């Protein structure tokens, strides 16, 4: 077993400064990796939200079109059926905005 000579105060301070510098560098690297991961998660959440919004709008348009066709089958004229659908959309938007 090799015996090492005791370190002096200067050598210990140099080692402490080196270790502190390495610790700060490691923490900065960890912060960069965490920020990158958070950015990727944010992009995924925004993409999923956009896809959900597109699907909901498409479904709503399908319901409105079905309502227009149903009204037309019940004897309502096309222009009146489309106007009713438009006013229903405006009322829904006003209700959501309020």
Secondary structure, 3 states (H helix, E strand, C coil): CCCCCCCCHHHHHHHHHHHHHHHHHHHHHHHHHHHHHHHHHHHHHHHHHHHHHHHHHHHHHHHHHHHHHHHHHCCCCHHHHHHHHHHHHHHHHHHHHC
